[in-house]
Amino acid sequence: MALDQLKAFLVRMQDDPTLRQQVLAASTADDVAQIAAGLGYEFSGDELLRLSGQKVGRVTVKKQDLPGEYN
């Protein structure tokens, strides 16, 4: 299940400073999903965005609103 994969990735991220920096430098939720995919985790950027505002372990998922971003 993708939600389990996402939560496992967030738990790993909280204890890995290098991974945390990569995620914080990512521009979009899809970029974060691609970083995770490279480590064997499977979830989409949309699934990540659905967790916005929720806390998983010591990580709080926050959607960043970028100026000039249009959907």
Contacts in CASP RR format, 6 or more apart in sequence:
PFRMAT RR
TARGET T0000
AUTHOR 0000-0000-0000
METHOD contacts of the structure
MODEL  1
MALDQLKAFLVRMQDDPTLRQQVLAASTADDVAQIAAGLGYEFSGDELLR
LSGQKVGRVTVKKQDLPGEYN
2 42 0 8 1.000
2 43 0 8 1.000
2 44 0 8 1.000
2 47 0 8 1.000
3 43 0 8 1.000
3 47 0 8 1.000
5 36 0 8 1.000
5 41 0 8 1.000
5 42 0 8 1.000
5 43 0 8 1.000
6 36 0 8 1.000
6 41 0 8 1.000
6 43 0 8 1.000
6 47 0 8 1.000
6 48 0 8 1.000
6 51 0 8 1.000
6 56 0 8 1.000
7 56 0 8 1.000
8 41 0 8 1.000
9 36 0 8 1.000
9 39 0 8 1.000
9 41 0 8 1.000
9 43 0 8 1.000
10 56 0 8 1.000
10 57 0 8 1.000
10 59 0 8 1.000
10 61 0 8 1.000
11 56 0 8 1.000
11 57 0 8 1.000
11 59 0 8 1.000
12 19 0 8 1.000
12 39 0 8 1.000
13 19 0 8 1.000
13 20 0 8 1.000
13 23 0 8 1.000
13 59 0 8 1.000
14 20 0 8 1.000
14 57 0 8 1.000
14 58 0 8 1.000
14 59 0 8 1.000
19 35 0 8 1.000
19 39 0 8 1.000
22 35 0 8 1.000
23 32 0 8 1.000
23 35 0 8 1.000
26 32 0 8 1.000
26 35 0 8 1.000
27 66 0 8 1.000
28 45 0 8 1.000
29 45 0 8 1.000
29 46 0 8 1.000
29 48 0 8 1.000
29 49 0 8 1.000
29 63 0 8 1.000
30 44 0 8 1.000
30 45 0 8 1.000
32 45 0 8 1.000
32 48 0 8 1.000
33 43 0 8 1.000
33 44 0 8 1.000
33 45 0 8 1.000
33 47 0 8 1.000
33 48 0 8 1.000
36 42 0 8 1.000
36 43 0 8 1.000
48 61 0 8 1.000
49 63 0 8 1.000
51 61 0 8 1.000
52 61 0 8 1.000
52 62 0 8 1.000
52 63 0 8 1.000
53 60 0 8 1.000
53 61 0 8 1.000
53 62 0 8 1.000
53 63 0 8 1.000
54 60 0 8 1.000
54 61 0 8 1.000
55 61 0 8 1.000
END
